[in-house]
Amino acid sequence: MLEAILFCCISSETKEECDLDVYNLDKVGVLIFEFVGQPQLMEVHVFRTYTYTGTPVETEGVSS
């Protein structure tokens, strides 16, 4: 169940940010870091895929 929810979130975000539809995601890591001068830790989950459709485009979210 959680895996399906994560896939939907990742797919939606990837579509929104670069107009690609992604499939067969593999989780490859977790990055934990903080920005200089900001004590809040950031946790980013990293996924990889070699299976997608579409042509990457620069969207407003990527270019800003």
HELIX and SHEET records of a PDB file:
HELIX    1   1 LEU A    2  CYS A   18  1                                  17    
HELIX    2   2 GLU A   60  SER A   63  1                                   4    
SHEET    1   A 2 ASP A  21  TYR A  23  0                                        
SHEET    2   A 2 THR A  51  THR A  53 -1                                        
SHEET    1   B 2 ASP A  26  PHE A  33  0                                        
SHEET    2   B 2 MET A  42  ARG A  48 -1                                        
END                                                                             
